Amino acid sequence: MNEFVAAIIFIIIFIIFNNLNTKIRKLEKEISDLNYKINNTLPTQTEVIHEKTSADETFIPQQEQVHYENIKHENEIKENPTPDQKDWLTPVSDFLKQNALTIIGIFTLVLGIGYFVKYAIDKNWIGEAARAGIGFCTGAGIIVTGHFLRKNYQAFSSIITGGGIAVLYFTATIAFREYHLFTQNTAFIITALITAASIILSYYYKSEVLIIFSLIGGFAAPLMISTGQSNYLFLFIYITLLNTGMLAASFLQHWKSVGWTAYIFTTGYLFFWTNESPELLSITFYLISYVIFYIFALHDYLRRNILSTSDIAILALANFSSILGLLYIFDTLKYEPPIIFPLIFAAVNTVLLFREFTRRNFGIAYSVFAGLVTSLITVAVAIQFKTHLITSIWAIETTLLLFIWKKTGHKVFKIFFYILFPLVMIAQLITWTAYFGTKDFNIILNTPFITSSFTIISIILNLHLLRNRSKDSNGKDYTFFEDLITVVSYGVIYITFLLEITYHISKMPWSAIFSTGLLFSIYYIFVLLLFRKLLNIRSDIQNVLIYLLFFLIISNTSAAAFPVVSDIIAKKLHVSFYFLHLLQWIPFIYVGYRIIPSSEFHKQRISYWMLSLVLIISVSCELHHSYILITSNDLPHSYKASEHFNILYLPVVWAILASIFIYTGLKKNIQEYNKIGFALIGLMIVKLYGYDVWQMDNISRISAFIALGIILLLSSFTFQRLKNMIRNMVDKKDETKDSTD
């Protein structure tokens, strides 16, 4: 019953298609007749239009004629853009738009044939040999159909022919793997013949689409007939022959996509072989493949001295993918010296660089070869210092991509940079894990830090290149990704030095480690602020860094310093470590006196309160710590000394600071400092009368009141003097003005 329904549906589809085909033929005939009539009448009409135009042009004034010619020229430019203006993805997009249905159709047809064969097998209509015969005949029939359609429907014919080749490949694979109709060698010969025939057809039809189909089938053939036993010598001899045919076809027809297809498959096979069974023989095929793809990339350069985006990309990839595989083999097999290959590749590129230099041609090609030579030598240095290979190579390659993008303006290199940069960060995270669980690293001269140093050098160069490209072609500022890359880059530099420092002091008490980490963080931000103009740090980012610096200073003075003082008293740390902690005052004072006045930090009123809060906490805590270290011999005495300082001396310190704030506010006419001073006095009085006075003995209580009273009186006297001075200045100014009038 199902077979009967299927037959009816097939007959209906055939009738509909036949009617549609008849209508299309009638329409084509009508269009042909119409074109014939138009061509016969066109010369007469053209002459009339030309005469009319010539007559009209005599009445156009000269200025309007010039304006007309300019508009006409602009329209011609818009209608016929130059090849440089055309996006490199446009041909691919146009091809997919125009042939999407054809591609889907041929794919569906192949699936339909497959399901039909499966159905026939399930019904036991045909045997195994007959099944293979049907597959080969079907593939050949599709190819023949494409051959007859090639004149009028070139793209459609290429896709049809490619589908036929795919059917042949799958039939040969199934006949070998499932039906065992012939041996592996016979299957390989059949697939090789299919590949050779398809390449010949591609060249004969001059079809780039068809040769891509052929190459994909050719590279997939070894996988199709594989039995699980590796014969890499035979495999890569076959791949080398395939790449040689690719190189010849690309030279004859100038097909770039052919080379890219071959490069992707060849690199995949080489990497798999390297990982599966690294051996000396694989080095030979790496070098052969390097030469083939280098010649492919330099084809236009040697003929016309032109390096396209595609050529530059494959030059960079061929160099670095070959180095990665070769160095992995050397490292696995313990061969020496591993730097020989980067230096050999650098020498090859140096020859081309010297060629450009002698010709005094300092264009794109010169920049590309210079970037490659520098990158390869840097890789050699990184290998010599035994860095983590992938991290160093990827970091150097990001800089190369960014450099080439800046020199050429091709956005594809910027896109690849955006893709590779996160991979570098992931590799760097893995590199940092070497610090954990290892206890015998030398200072600085250790693998994680040296690897990180190459990453830092790459990052610094990247930041320099991004800063010089602060605006794109549309005049827009940095993109979000570039801002994010900048932040992450500074973070990598910070973490690298922090991990190196903390690793080498990891045996000290945790208080010393924490305090040292905070001190390094303070100085790191201080350096960024110190070189803010050179680093091109925006004003809003400067303000964020200043606030972050203040937060770290408060943390180091309060949270980190208390445990340090306790460990010094307990003899776990030397007293000199406290003087190291005091180094935080250098950046704090410098930022307060030199950087803040010239910045936009004080645009917000809260900034005065933040600066004053840091000063109050820092001065109070430092005096507290110094008092404890001077008066205490052990921890029990330190607790009593701390309580004594907080009750007796802290109010005095706050009163002095409050007076300084009020004096500064009056002198510089900054109302916020006046408010801060009086607020601190109020806090001090609340503390004194609410808590301190009840914890003192009589003598201390009397001393505190007397000292506080004297300070308040002196402050009041100072304020009155300032007030009188200001009033006298205003009165004299008014008298001078009246006498002048």
C-alpha positions as CSV (number, residue, x, y, z in Angstrom):
1,M,0.0,0.0,0.0
2,N,2.9,2.4,0.9
3,E,4.6,1.6,-2.4
4,F,1.4,2.4,-4.3
5,V,0.9,5.8,-2.5
6,A,4.6,6.7,-3.1
7,A,4.2,5.9,-6.9
8,I,1.1,8.1,-7.1
9,I,2.9,11.0,-5.4
10,F,5.9,10.6,-7.7
11,I,3.6,10.6,-10.8
12,I,1.8,13.8,-9.5
13,I,5.1,15.6,-8.9
14,F,6.3,14.6,-12.4
15,I,3.2,16.0,-14.0
16,I,3.4,19.2,-12.1
17,F,7.1,19.6,-12.9
18,N,6.4,18.9,-16.6
19,N,3.7,21.5,-16.8
20,L,5.9,24.1,-15.0
21,N,8.8,23.3,-17.3
22,T,6.5,23.8,-20.4
23,K,5.4,27.2,-19.1
24,I,9.0,28.3,-18.4
25,R,10.0,27.4,-21.9
26,K,7.1,29.5,-23.3
27,L,8.2,32.4,-21.1
28,E,11.8,32.1,-22.3
29,K,10.6,32.2,-25.9
30,E,8.5,35.3,-25.3
31,I,11.5,37.0,-23.6
32,S,13.7,36.1,-26.6
33,D,11.3,37.5,-29.1
34,L,11.0,40.7,-27.0
35,N,14.8,41.1,-26.8
36,Y,14.9,40.7,-30.6
37,K,12.4,43.5,-31.2
38,I,14.1,45.8,-28.7
39,N,17.5,45.3,-30.3
40,N,16.1,46.1,-33.8
41,T,14.5,49.4,-32.6
42,L,17.2,50.5,-30.2
43,P,19.6,52.2,-32.6
44,T,16.9,54.6,-34.0
45,Q,15.7,55.5,-30.5
46,T,19.3,56.0,-29.3
47,E,20.0,58.4,-32.2
48,V,16.9,60.5,-31.3
49,I,17.8,60.6,-27.7
50,H,21.3,61.6,-28.5
51,E,20.2,64.4,-30.8
52,K,17.8,65.6,-28.1
53,T,20.5,65.5,-25.5
54,S,22.9,67.4,-27.7
55,A,20.3,70.1,-28.4
56,D,19.5,70.4,-24.7
57,E,23.2,70.7,-23.7
58,T,23.6,73.9,-25.6
59,F,21.2,75.6,-23.3
60,I,23.0,74.5,-20.0
61,P,25.1,77.3,-18.5
62,Q,28.7,76.5,-17.7
63,Q,28.4,76.3,-13.9
64,E,25.3,74.1,-14.2
65,Q,27.2,71.9,-16.7
66,V,30.1,71.4,-14.2
67,H,27.6,70.6,-11.4
68,Y,25.9,68.1,-13.7
69,E,29.2,66.4,-14.5
70,N,30.1,66.2,-10.8
71,I,26.8,64.6,-9.9
72,K,27.1,62.2,-12.9
73,H,30.6,61.2,-11.7
74,E,29.4,60.6,-8.1
75,N,26.6,58.4,-9.4
76,E,29.0,56.4,-11.5
77,I,31.2,55.8,-8.4
78,K,28.2,54.7,-6.3
79,E,26.9,52.4,-9.1
80,N,30.4,50.9,-9.8
81,P,32.3,50.7,-6.5
82,T,36.0,49.8,-6.7
83,P,37.1,46.3,-5.6
84,D,38.6,47.8,-2.4
85,Q,35.3,49.2,-1.3
86,K,33.6,45.8,-1.6
87,D,33.4,43.7,1.4
88,W,35.3,40.4,1.2
89,L,32.3,38.5,2.5
90,T,30.0,39.9,-0.2
91,P,30.7,37.2,-2.8
92,V,30.1,34.4,-0.3
93,S,26.9,36.1,0.9
94,D,25.7,36.6,-2.7
95,F,26.5,33.0,-3.6
96,L,24.6,31.7,-0.6
97,K,21.6,33.9,-1.3
98,Q,21.4,33.0,-4.9
99,N,22.1,29.2,-4.5
100,A,20.7,28.4,-1.1
101,L,17.8,26.5,-2.5
102,T,20.1,24.6,-4.9
103,I,22.4,23.6,-2.0
104,I,19.5,22.4,0.1
105,G,18.0,20.7,-2.9
106,I,21.1,18.6,-3.7
107,F,21.6,17.8,-0.1
108,T,17.9,16.6,0.1
109,L,18.3,14.6,-3.1
110,V,21.4,12.8,-1.7
111,L,19.5,12.0,1.5
112,G,16.5,10.9,-0.5
113,I,18.6,8.5,-2.6
114,G,20.1,7.2,0.6
115,Y,16.8,6.5,2.2
116,F,15.6,4.9,-1.0
117,V,18.6,2.6,-1.0
118,K,18.0,1.8,2.7
119,Y,14.3,1.0,2.0
120,A,15.3,-1.2,-0.9
121,I,17.8,-3.0,1.4
122,D,15.2,-3.5,4.1
123,K,12.9,-5.1,1.5
124,N,15.7,-7.3,0.2
125,W,15.2,-6.0,-3.3
126,I,18.9,-5.6,-4.2
127,G,22.1,-7.2,-3.0
128,E,25.3,-5.5,-1.7
129,A,27.1,-5.4,-5.0
130,A,24.0,-4.0,-6.7
131,R,23.6,-1.4,-4.0
132,A,27.2,-0.1,-4.7
133,G,26.5,-0.2,-8.4
134,I,23.3,1.9,-8.0
135,G,25.3,4.4,-5.9
136,F,28.1,4.8,-8.5
137,C,25.6,5.0,-11.3
138,T,23.6,7.6,-9.5
139,G,26.6,9.7,-8.8
140,A,27.8,9.5,-12.3
141,G,24.3,10.4,-13.6
142,I,24.2,13.5,-11.4
143,I,27.7,14.5,-12.7
144,V,26.6,14.0,-16.3
145,T,23.4,16.1,-15.7
146,G,25.6,18.9,-14.3
147,H,27.8,18.6,-17.4
148,F,24.9,19.3,-19.7
149,L,23.7,22.3,-17.6
150,R,27.1,24.0,-17.3
151,K,26.7,26.5,-20.2
152,N,23.5,28.2,-19.1
153,Y,23.5,27.5,-15.4
154,Q,27.1,27.5,-14.3
155,A,26.7,27.9,-10.5
156,F,23.8,25.4,-10.5
157,S,25.9,23.0,-12.5
158,S,28.8,23.2,-10.1
159,I,26.6,22.4,-7.1
160,I,24.9,19.5,-9.0
161,T,28.3,18.1,-10.0
162,G,29.6,18.5,-6.4
163,G,26.6,16.5,-5.2
164,G,27.4,13.7,-7.7
165,I,31.0,13.6,-6.4
166,A,29.7,13.4,-2.8
167,V,27.5,10.4,-3.8
168,L,30.5,8.7,-5.3
169,Y,32.6,9.2,-2.2
170,F,29.9,7.9,0.1
171,T,29.2,4.9,-2.1
172,A,32.9,4.0,-2.1
173,T,33.0,4.4,1.7
174,I,29.9,2.2,2.3
175,A,31.1,-0.4,-0.2
176,F,34.4,-0.8,1.7
177,R,33.3,-0.3,5.3
178,E,29.9,-1.9,5.4
179,Y,29.9,-4.4,2.5
180,H,33.6,-5.2,2.3
181,L,33.4,-5.5,-1.5
182,F,37.1,-4.6,-2.0
183,T,40.3,-4.1,0.1
184,Q,41.5,-0.9,1.7
185,N,44.1,-0.3,-1.0
186,T,41.4,-0.7,-3.7
187,A,39.1,1.7,-1.8
188,F,41.9,4.2,-1.5
189,I,42.7,4.0,-5.3
190,I,39.0,4.5,-6.1
191,T,38.7,7.6,-3.8
192,A,41.9,9.0,-5.2
193,L,40.6,8.5,-8.8
194,I,37.4,10.2,-7.8
195,T,39.4,13.1,-6.4
196,A,41.6,13.4,-9.4
197,A,38.6,13.3,-11.8
198,S,36.8,15.9,-9.8
199,I,39.8,18.2,-9.8
200,I,40.2,17.8,-13.5
201,L,36.5,18.6,-14.0
202,S,36.9,21.7,-11.8
203,Y,39.7,23.0,-13.9
204,Y,37.9,22.2,-17.1
205,Y,34.7,23.9,-15.9
206,K,36.7,26.7,-14.3
207,S,34.5,26.2,-11.2
208,E,35.9,27.3,-7.8
209,V,32.9,25.8,-6.0
210,L,33.4,22.4,-7.6
211,I,37.1,22.2,-6.7
212,I,36.3,23.0,-3.1
213,F,33.8,20.1,-3.1
214,S,36.6,18.0,-4.6
215,L,39.2,19.0,-2.0
216,I,36.8,18.3,0.9
217,G,36.2,14.9,-0.6
218,G,39.9,14.3,-1.2
219,F,40.8,15.2,2.4
220,A,37.9,13.2,3.8
221,A,38.7,10.1,1.8
222,P,41.4,8.8,4.2
223,L,38.8,9.0,7.1
224,M,36.2,7.3,5.0
225,I,38.4,4.2,4.3
226,S,40.2,4.1,7.7
227,T,40.3,0.8,9.6
228,G,41.8,2.3,12.7
229,Q,45.4,1.4,11.8
230,S,47.6,4.4,11.3
231,N,49.8,4.6,8.3
232,Y,51.0,8.2,8.5
233,L,53.7,7.9,5.8
234,F,51.2,6.8,3.2
235,L,48.6,9.4,4.4
236,F,50.9,12.4,4.2
237,I,52.4,11.4,0.9
238,Y,48.8,11.4,-0.4
239,I,48.1,14.8,1.3
240,T,51.3,16.3,-0.1
241,L,50.2,15.2,-3.6
242,L,46.8,16.7,-3.0
243,N,48.3,20.0,-1.8
244,T,50.6,20.1,-4.8
245,G,47.5,19.7,-7.1
246,M,45.8,22.5,-5.0
247,L,48.8,24.7,-5.5
248,A,48.8,24.2,-9.3
249,A,45.1,24.9,-9.5
250,S,45.3,28.0,-7.4
251,F,48.1,29.3,-9.6
252,L,46.3,28.6,-12.8
253,Q,42.9,30.0,-11.8
254,H,43.9,32.3,-8.8
255,W,41.5,30.6,-6.4
256,K,42.3,31.7,-2.8
257,S,39.6,29.6,-1.1
258,V,41.2,26.4,-2.5
259,G,44.4,27.1,-0.5
260,W,42.5,27.9,2.7
261,T,40.5,24.6,2.4
262,A,43.7,22.6,2.0
263,Y,45.4,24.5,4.8
264,I,42.6,23.8,7.3
265,F,42.5,20.1,6.5
266,T,46.3,19.7,6.4
267,T,46.9,21.4,9.7
268,G,44.2,19.3,11.3
269,Y,45.8,16.1,10.1
270,L,49.3,17.3,11.2
271,F,48.2,18.3,14.7
272,F,46.3,15.0,15.1
273,W,49.4,13.0,14.0
274,T,51.7,15.1,16.3
275,N,49.5,14.5,19.3
276,E,48.8,10.8,18.5
277,S,52.3,9.7,17.5
278,P,55.1,12.3,17.5
279,E,58.1,11.2,15.5
280,L,60.9,12.5,13.5
281,L,59.2,11.8,10.2
282,S,56.4,14.3,11.0
283,I,59.0,17.1,11.0
284,T,59.6,16.5,7.3
285,F,55.9,16.9,6.4
286,Y,55.6,20.0,8.6
287,L,58.4,21.6,6.6
288,I,57.0,20.4,3.2
289,S,53.5,21.8,4.1
290,Y,55.1,25.1,5.3
291,V,56.9,25.5,1.9
292,I,53.7,24.7,-0.1
293,F,51.5,27.1,1.8
294,Y,54.2,29.8,1.9
295,I,54.4,29.6,-1.9
296,F,50.7,29.8,-2.1
297,A,50.5,32.9,0.1
298,L,53.3,34.7,-1.8
299,H,51.9,34.0,-5.3
300,D,50.4,37.5,-5.8
301,Y,53.4,39.1,-4.0
302,L,56.0,37.6,-6.3
303,R,54.0,38.4,-9.4
304,R,52.5,41.8,-8.6
305,N,54.0,42.8,-5.3
306,I,50.6,42.7,-3.6
307,L,49.7,41.1,-0.2
308,S,46.0,40.7,0.3
309,T,44.2,40.1,3.6
310,S,44.0,36.4,2.8
311,D,47.7,36.2,2.0
312,I,48.8,38.0,5.2
313,A,46.5,35.8,7.3
314,I,47.8,32.5,5.9
315,L,51.4,33.8,6.2
316,A,50.9,34.4,9.9
317,L,49.0,31.1,10.5
318,A,51.5,29.0,8.5
319,N,54.4,30.3,10.6
320,F,52.9,29.9,14.0
321,S,51.0,26.6,13.4
322,S,54.2,25.0,12.0
323,I,56.2,26.3,15.0
324,L,53.7,25.0,17.5
325,G,53.7,21.5,16.0
326,L,57.4,21.3,15.5
327,L,58.2,22.5,19.0
328,Y,55.8,20.1,20.5
329,I,57.6,17.2,18.7
330,F,61.0,18.5,19.9
331,D,59.7,18.8,23.4
332,T,58.2,15.4,23.5
333,L,61.1,13.6,21.9
334,K,63.7,15.7,23.9
335,Y,65.4,17.0,20.8
336,E,67.7,20.0,20.9
337,P,67.9,22.9,20.1
338,P,64.2,23.8,19.9
339,I,64.8,27.3,18.8
340,I,66.1,26.2,15.4
341,F,62.7,26.4,13.6
342,P,61.7,29.9,14.7
343,L,65.1,31.1,13.7
344,I,64.8,29.3,10.3
345,F,61.4,30.8,9.7
346,A,62.6,34.2,10.8
347,A,65.5,33.9,8.3
348,V,63.1,33.1,5.5
349,N,61.0,36.2,6.3
350,T,64.2,38.3,6.7
351,V,65.0,37.6,3.1
352,L,61.7,39.0,2.0
353,L,62.1,41.9,4.4
354,F,65.5,42.7,3.0
355,R,64.0,42.5,-0.5
356,E,61.5,45.3,0.4
357,F,64.2,47.3,2.2
358,T,66.5,47.3,-0.8
359,R,63.7,48.4,-3.0
360,R,62.9,51.2,-0.6
361,N,59.3,50.0,-0.5
362,F,58.1,50.6,3.1
363,G,54.4,49.7,2.5
364,I,52.2,46.9,3.8
365,A,54.5,44.1,2.7
366,Y,57.5,45.6,4.6
367,S,55.4,46.0,7.8
368,V,54.1,42.4,7.6
369,F,57.5,40.8,7.1
370,A,59.0,43.1,9.8
371,G,56.2,42.0,12.2
372,L,56.8,38.3,11.3
373,V,60.5,38.5,11.8
374,T,60.2,40.3,15.2
375,S,57.5,37.9,16.4
376,L,59.5,34.8,15.4
377,I,62.7,36.0,17.1
378,T,60.7,36.8,20.2
379,V,59.2,33.3,20.1
380,A,62.8,31.9,19.9
381,V,63.8,33.9,22.9
382,A,60.7,32.7,24.8
383,I,61.6,29.1,23.9
384,Q,65.2,29.6,25.0
385,F,64.0,30.8,28.4
386,K,61.7,27.7,28.6
387,T,58.4,29.5,28.9
388,H,55.1,27.9,28.5
389,L,54.9,27.5,24.8
390,I,51.2,28.1,24.0
391,T,50.9,31.2,26.2
392,S,54.0,32.9,24.7
393,I,53.2,32.1,21.1
394,W,49.6,33.2,21.4
395,A,50.6,36.4,23.2
396,I,53.1,37.3,20.5
397,E,50.6,36.5,17.8
398,T,48.0,38.9,19.3
399,T,50.5,41.7,18.9
400,L,51.3,40.6,15.4
401,L,47.6,40.6,14.4
402,L,47.1,44.0,16.0
403,F,50.2,45.4,14.3
404,I,49.1,44.1,10.9
405,W,45.6,45.5,11.4
406,K,47.1,48.9,12.1
407,K,49.3,48.8,9.1
408,T,46.8,47.4,6.6
409,G,43.4,48.6,8.0
410,H,41.9,45.1,7.3
411,K,39.3,44.5,10.0
412,V,39.6,40.8,9.7
413,F,42.9,40.9,11.7
414,K,41.2,42.9,14.4
415,I,38.5,40.3,14.6
416,F,41.1,37.5,14.9
417,F,42.8,39.6,17.7
418,Y,39.5,39.7,19.6
419,I,39.1,35.9,19.2
420,L,42.7,35.1,20.3
421,F,43.1,37.6,23.2
422,P,40.7,35.6,25.5
423,L,42.6,32.4,24.7
424,V,45.8,34.1,25.8
425,M,44.1,35.1,29.1
426,I,43.0,31.5,29.6
427,A,46.5,30.2,28.8
428,Q,47.9,32.8,31.2
429,L,45.6,31.6,34.0
430,I,46.9,28.1,33.5
431,T,50.5,29.4,33.6
432,W,49.9,31.0,37.0
433,T,48.7,27.7,38.4
434,A,52.4,26.6,38.3
435,Y,53.0,28.8,41.4
436,F,50.8,26.5,43.5
437,G,52.3,23.3,44.7
438,T,55.9,24.2,43.7
439,K,58.4,25.3,46.3
440,D,61.7,25.7,44.6
441,F,61.2,28.5,42.1
442,N,64.0,31.0,41.8
443,I,63.3,34.7,42.2
444,I,62.2,36.1,38.8
445,L,64.1,33.4,36.8
446,N,61.3,30.9,36.9
447,T,59.0,29.6,34.2
448,P,55.7,31.2,35.3
449,F,57.2,34.7,35.7
450,I,59.3,34.6,32.5
451,T,56.2,33.4,30.5
452,S,54.1,36.1,32.1
453,S,56.9,38.6,31.2
454,F,56.4,37.8,27.5
455,T,52.7,38.2,28.0
456,I,53.2,41.6,29.7
457,I,55.5,42.8,26.8
458,S,52.8,41.7,24.4
459,I,50.1,43.5,26.4
460,I,52.1,46.7,26.6
461,L,52.6,46.7,22.8
462,N,48.9,46.0,22.4
463,L,47.9,48.9,24.6
464,H,50.2,51.2,22.6
465,L,48.7,50.0,19.3
466,L,45.1,50.4,20.7
467,R,45.9,53.8,22.0
468,N,47.1,55.0,18.6
469,R,43.8,53.6,17.2
470,S,41.7,55.4,19.7
471,K,39.2,56.3,16.9
472,D,37.9,54.2,14.1
473,S,37.1,55.3,10.6
474,N,33.8,56.7,11.6
475,G,35.4,58.9,14.3
476,K,33.9,56.9,17.2
477,D,35.9,56.5,20.4
478,Y,37.2,53.2,21.8
479,T,34.7,50.3,21.5
480,F,33.6,48.4,24.5
481,F,35.9,45.5,23.7
482,E,38.9,47.7,23.5
483,D,38.1,49.2,26.9
484,L,37.6,45.8,28.3
485,I,40.9,44.6,26.9
486,T,42.7,47.6,28.4
487,V,41.3,46.8,31.9
488,V,42.1,43.1,31.6
489,S,45.6,43.9,30.4
490,Y,46.4,46.1,33.4
491,G,44.9,43.4,35.6
492,V,47.2,40.8,34.1
493,I,50.3,43.0,34.8
494,Y,49.1,43.5,38.4
495,I,48.4,39.8,39.1
496,T,51.7,38.7,37.6
497,F,53.9,40.8,40.0
498,L,51.6,40.2,42.9
499,L,51.8,36.4,42.5
500,E,55.6,36.6,42.1
501,I,56.0,38.6,45.3
502,T,53.6,36.6,47.5
503,Y,55.1,33.3,46.3
504,H,58.6,34.3,47.6
505,I,57.3,35.6,51.0
506,S,54.8,32.8,51.4
507,K,56.7,31.4,54.4
508,M,56.2,34.6,56.4
509,P,53.2,35.2,58.7
510,W,50.0,35.9,56.9
511,S,49.9,39.4,58.3
512,A,53.1,40.2,56.5
513,I,51.9,38.7,53.2
514,F,48.6,40.6,53.4
515,S,50.3,43.9,54.2
516,T,52.9,43.5,51.5
517,G,50.2,42.7,48.9
518,L,48.3,45.8,49.9
519,L,51.5,47.9,49.8
520,F,52.3,46.6,46.3
521,S,48.7,47.4,45.2
522,I,49.0,50.9,46.5
523,Y,52.2,51.5,44.5
524,Y,50.8,49.8,41.4
525,I,47.9,52.3,41.4
526,F,50.4,55.1,42.2
527,V,52.5,54.2,39.2
528,L,49.4,54.3,37.0
529,L,48.5,57.8,38.3
530,L,52.1,58.9,38.0
531,F,52.2,58.0,34.3
532,R,48.5,58.8,33.6
533,K,49.3,61.2,30.7
534,L,51.7,58.8,29.1
535,L,49.2,55.9,29.5
536,N,46.4,58.1,28.2
537,I,44.2,57.4,31.2
538,R,40.9,59.3,31.1
539,S,40.0,61.8,33.9
540,D,37.0,59.7,35.1
541,I,39.3,56.6,35.4
542,Q,41.8,58.7,37.3
543,N,39.2,59.6,39.9
544,V,38.3,55.9,40.2
545,L,42.0,55.1,40.7
546,I,42.3,57.8,43.4
547,Y,39.3,56.4,45.3
548,L,40.7,52.9,45.0
549,L,44.1,54.2,46.3
550,F,42.4,55.7,49.3
551,F,40.5,52.5,50.1
552,L,43.7,50.5,50.0
553,I,45.5,53.0,52.2
554,I,42.7,52.8,54.8
555,S,42.8,49.0,54.6
556,N,46.6,48.8,55.0
557,T,46.6,51.3,57.9
558,S,43.8,49.7,59.8
559,A,43.0,46.1,58.8
560,A,46.6,45.0,57.8
561,A,48.7,47.1,60.3
562,F,47.0,45.7,63.5
563,P,48.1,42.1,62.9
564,V,51.6,43.3,61.8
565,V,52.0,45.2,65.1
566,S,50.9,42.2,67.1
567,D,53.3,39.9,65.2
568,I,56.2,42.4,65.9
569,I,55.4,42.5,69.6
570,A,55.1,38.6,69.6
571,K,58.6,38.5,67.9
572,K,57.2,36.8,64.7
573,L,58.3,39.8,62.6
574,H,61.2,42.3,62.9
575,V,60.3,45.8,63.8
576,S,61.8,47.0,60.4
577,F,58.8,45.5,58.7
578,Y,56.7,48.2,60.3
579,F,58.9,50.8,58.6
580,L,58.2,49.0,55.3
581,H,54.5,49.5,56.0
582,L,55.1,53.3,56.4
583,L,56.1,53.5,52.7
584,Q,52.5,54.0,51.9
585,W,52.7,57.6,52.9
586,I,54.9,58.5,49.9
587,P,52.2,57.9,47.3
588,F,49.5,59.3,49.6
589,I,51.3,62.6,50.1
590,Y,52.4,62.9,46.5
591,V,48.8,62.2,45.2
592,G,47.4,64.7,47.7
593,Y,49.8,67.5,46.8
594,R,50.6,67.0,43.1
595,I,48.0,64.9,41.4
596,I,44.7,65.8,43.0
597,P,45.0,69.6,42.6
598,S,45.6,69.2,38.8
599,S,42.8,66.6,38.4
600,E,39.0,66.7,38.4
601,F,38.9,64.9,41.7
602,H,37.4,67.8,43.6
603,K,34.5,68.4,41.3
604,Q,32.4,66.4,43.7
605,R,32.0,67.6,47.3
606,I,32.2,64.1,48.6
607,S,35.9,64.1,47.5
608,Y,36.9,66.5,50.4
609,W,35.2,64.2,52.9
610,M,36.9,61.1,51.4
611,L,40.4,62.7,51.5
612,S,39.8,64.0,55.1
613,L,38.6,60.5,56.2
614,V,41.7,58.8,54.8
615,L,43.9,61.4,56.5
616,I,42.1,61.1,59.9
617,I,42.1,57.3,59.9
618,S,45.7,57.0,58.7
619,V,47.1,59.6,61.2
620,S,45.1,58.1,64.1
621,C,46.1,54.5,63.3
622,E,49.8,55.3,62.7
623,L,50.1,57.2,66.0
624,H,48.2,54.4,67.7
625,H,50.6,51.7,66.3
626,S,53.7,53.7,67.1
627,Y,52.6,54.3,70.6
628,I,51.9,50.5,71.2
629,L,55.3,49.5,69.7
630,I,57.1,52.1,71.9
631,T,55.4,51.3,75.2
632,S,54.6,47.5,74.9
633,N,56.9,44.5,75.5
634,D,54.3,41.7,75.0
635,L,50.7,41.3,73.9
636,P,48.9,41.8,77.3
637,H,50.7,45.1,77.7
638,S,49.8,46.1,74.1
639,Y,46.0,45.7,74.8
640,K,46.3,48.1,77.8
641,A,48.4,50.5,75.8
642,S,45.9,50.5,73.0
643,E,43.0,51.2,75.4
644,H,45.0,54.0,77.0
645,F,45.8,55.7,73.7
646,N,42.2,55.5,72.5
647,I,40.9,57.1,75.7
648,L,43.6,59.7,76.4
649,Y,45.4,60.6,73.2
650,L,43.0,60.0,70.4
651,P,40.7,62.9,71.3
652,V,43.7,65.2,71.3
653,V,44.8,63.9,67.9
654,W,41.3,64.5,66.6
655,A,41.1,68.0,68.1
656,I,44.4,68.9,66.4
657,L,43.2,67.5,63.0
658,A,39.9,69.4,63.4
659,S,41.7,72.6,64.0
660,I,43.9,72.0,60.9
661,F,40.8,71.3,58.8
662,I,39.0,74.5,60.0
663,Y,42.1,76.6,59.5
664,T,42.6,75.2,55.9
665,G,38.9,75.8,55.1
666,L,39.1,79.5,56.2
667,K,42.4,80.1,54.5
668,K,41.4,78.6,51.2
669,N,37.7,79.5,51.4
670,I,36.6,75.8,51.2
671,Q,33.5,75.3,53.2
672,E,33.7,71.5,53.2
673,Y,36.8,71.6,55.3
674,N,35.1,73.8,57.8
675,K,32.2,71.3,58.0
676,I,34.7,68.4,58.3
677,G,36.5,70.1,61.2
678,F,33.4,70.9,63.2
679,A,32.0,67.4,62.5
680,L,35.2,65.9,63.8
681,I,35.1,68.1,66.9
682,G,31.5,67.0,67.5
683,L,32.5,63.4,67.1
684,M,35.4,63.9,69.5
685,I,33.2,65.6,72.1
686,V,30.6,62.8,71.9
687,K,33.3,60.2,72.3
688,L,34.9,62.1,75.2
689,Y,31.8,62.7,77.2
690,G,30.0,59.5,76.2
691,Y,32.7,57.0,76.7
692,D,36.2,58.1,77.5
693,V,35.6,60.2,80.6
694,W,34.0,57.2,82.3
695,Q,37.1,55.0,81.6
696,M,39.7,57.4,83.0
697,D,41.1,57.8,86.4
698,N,40.9,61.2,88.0
699,I,44.3,62.5,87.0
700,S,43.9,61.4,83.3
701,R,40.4,62.9,83.3
702,I,41.7,66.2,84.5
703,S,44.6,66.1,82.1
704,A,42.3,65.4,79.2
705,F,39.9,68.2,80.0
706,I,42.7,70.7,80.5
707,A,44.4,69.7,77.2
708,L,41.1,69.7,75.3
709,G,40.2,73.1,76.8
710,I,43.5,74.7,75.8
711,I,43.3,73.3,72.3
712,L,39.8,74.6,71.9
713,L,40.7,78.0,73.2
714,L,43.8,78.3,71.0
715,S,41.7,77.2,68.0
716,S,39.0,79.8,68.9
717,F,41.7,82.5,69.2
718,T,43.2,81.6,65.8
719,F,39.8,81.7,64.2
720,Q,39.0,85.1,65.7
721,R,42.3,86.5,64.4
722,L,41.6,85.1,60.9
723,K,38.2,86.6,61.1
724,N,39.5,90.1,62.0
725,M,42.2,89.9,59.3
726,I,39.6,89.1,56.7
727,R,37.2,91.8,58.0
728,N,40.1,94.5,57.9
729,M,40.9,93.4,54.3
730,V,37.3,93.9,53.2
731,D,37.0,97.3,55.0
732,K,40.2,98.6,53.4
733,K,39.0,97.5,50.0
734,D,35.7,99.3,50.5
735,E,37.5,102.5,51.6
736,T,39.7,102.5,48.6
737,K,36.7,102.0,46.3
738,D,34.8,105.0,47.9
739,S,37.8,107.3,47.7
740,T,38.2,106.5,44.0
741,D,34.6,107.3,43.3
